[in-house]
């Protein structure tokens, strides 16, 4: 999924074809996957916190 986002934004075509393109695409995919994981972790943590507050109220 992350690769498709990089591909749709044409970020993998910046440096042409070949090994450099492969390396840049790999780094971009790893970086984007890391950012996605951190953001989702924060969202899930916040959702769990809200659910726990609702349980304490009820």
Secondary structure as GFF3:
##gff-version 3
##sequence-region A 1 58
A	DSSP	alpha_helix	2	8	.	.	.	ID=ss1
A	DSSP	three_ten_helix	11	13	.	.	.	ID=ss2
A	DSSP	alpha_helix	19	57	.	.	.	ID=ss3
###
